[in-house]
Amino acid sequence: MIEGLVIRATGSWYEVLNGTEKINCRIRGKLRLKGVRSTNPVVVGDIVRCQSDQNGEWVIHDIVPRRNYIIRRASNLSKESHIIAANIDRAMIVVTLIEPVTALEFVDRFLITCEAYKVPATILLAKIDLLSDSPEAVAQFHEIYESAGYEVIDISATQGIGIERVKSMLDGKVTLISGNSGVGKSTLVGQIDPTLDVRTGEISDSFHKGKHTTTFSTMYPIGSNGYIIDTPGIKGFGLIEIDDKELWHYFPEMIATAGECRFYNCTHTHEPGCAVVEAVKEGRISYSRYESYLKILDDDEKYRK
C-alpha cells in the first residue's frame, strides 16, 4: 500500500505522484458508491492510498479525508455533484469582460462555493489589454468585488501584465485556476512557468496520448513546493449542498451588515428594517451582487425538491 497525490484525473485513470514516481491508477468499484452522489469520486488534489492488484495494476482503495474542495452541480436539474479539485490553499477565478464575457452571476456562484468551503479566493481580470477603451467597465468591476472584500488583479497573459504579482502568491501553495472556456487559463499557466507544456504535454497511453491535457484537470508543480491546478473550462456553476437560509452567509458584505437588521432571521428579501436592503439602496452593497443573491434563491429552488 502506498500513499500519493492525484495530479491528473480523466475519470477512468488517475495519475498519482508517490514521491518522485508517477503511477497510473484505476479506482475500485465500491469507491464510487461512497460519500456524496458525485460524477467523479476521485479528483485532482486528493491524497489517496493505492495498492497493486494481482495483475500488477495500481488500484485506488481509499481517499484521505479532504480538508476542503470546490464543488458544483453536475448539470441543470441534476442531483449529482461534480467536484473540481480538493485540498486547495487558494482559488483564482479568471474573468473576462470581453472575448468572452464572463457573467457576474457565474463569478458570484463560484465565490459562494469558495466561502462555503473556506477556500480563499482571488479574482483575475484577464485580457486587460483589450479593455483600454473601457476604463469605466474595469473600474466598475473592481468596485463590485473589492467592496465585497475580494482582491482583483488585472492581468494579460499575452502582455505579461500582472503575471509577477500572481506568481508571488503561488509559492508553497496549492492554487486552483478556474473559469469559463476561452478566458485564458492555460495561457496564464504557461506564462507563469514557460517550462510547462499545458496544452499537449506528454501523456501516457492510459491517458489517450495526443489529446489536449486541458480536457482533464491537471496539477503542475510550481515554485518551491507549490502546485497549480489547471481545469477544463466551466460553462455553468450550479450550487449544491447550500441551503437557502444559509446562502447570505457566503456574501461577506451581507455578513458585515446583517447584524443591523430588525429581525434576527431576516432573509434580506422583503422584511421591514432590513439593513442589507438599505445598504443596497444606498450603494454600500453592489446591486449586481444582491441581484445574484435573489436570482440564486429563485433559480435554485427547483434543484432542492
Secondary structure, 3 states (H helix, E strand, C coil): CEEEEEEEECCCCEEEEECCEEEEEEECHHHHHCCCCECCCCCCCCEEEEEECCCCCEEEEEECCCCCEEEEECCCCCCCEEEEEECCCEEEEEECECCCECCHHHHHHHHHHHHHCCCCEEEEECCHHHHCCCHHHHHHHHHHHHCCCCEEEECECCCCECHHHHHCCCCCCEEEEEECCCCCHHHHHHHHCCCCCCCCCCCCHHHCCCCCHHHCEEEEEECCCEEEEECCCCCCCECCCCCHHHHHHHCHHHHHHHCCCCCCCCCCCCCCCCHHHHHHHCCCCCHHHHHHHHHHHHHHHHHHC
